């Protein structure tokens, strides 16, 4: 243990604030871990790619669009809670399209601008995630069980448009445990089922359900 010059022990967080209440596992972590990975992945992509090689440019732009779309759901949700965020997903998407249509000699300048603005958004988002974990998580743990939080996550997942489900799952599934993955996938399946039931005639929907069950 490190000590101060007067040989007194340096206080820990628990010394100052007491032990933080919480679950055995932090049920917000999987979603936040996915967002952090998406933020970091895109930041690395912007900082290391060459933007003038025409043979790889289209693929790089497509990857950027996919990354922003994947991170967008979580970032838009955070923006609704924190409207003072200085950089929006829409601004980043516009910068990507400006880069996509820029002349070859202008691409590095647009890429630097996109990198700078995205870096600011990533920094702000990391602070927001940390605040939620440090302040909101202990409060939730006093009134909700881990099962309650899984149910909330499932309901949130059911509200995601089916077209965006794949992007959300790509963010959230890797850091989850088996129970969390089961709950999230069940919610995703329910959301997709609901869309199909609304869009199809009853006979067609019943036939589709039977075919899906047989395929499984």
Secondary structure as GFF3:
##gff-version 3
##sequence-region A 1 216
A	DSSP	alpha_helix	13	17	.	.	.	ID=ss1
A	DSSP	alpha_helix	29	48	.	.	.	ID=ss2
A	DSSP	alpha_helix	54	81	.	.	.	ID=ss3
A	DSSP	alpha_helix	89	101	.	.	.	ID=ss4
A	DSSP	three_ten_helix	104	106	.	.	.	ID=ss5
A	DSSP	alpha_helix	107	131	.	.	.	ID=ss6
A	DSSP	pi_helix	132	136	.	.	.	ID=ss7
A	DSSP	alpha_helix	137	143	.	.	.	ID=ss8
A	DSSP	alpha_helix	146	158	.	.	.	ID=ss9
A	DSSP	alpha_helix	162	172	.	.	.	ID=ss10
A	DSSP	alpha_helix	178	199	.	.	.	ID=ss11
A	DSSP	alpha_helix	202	215	.	.	.	ID=ss12
###
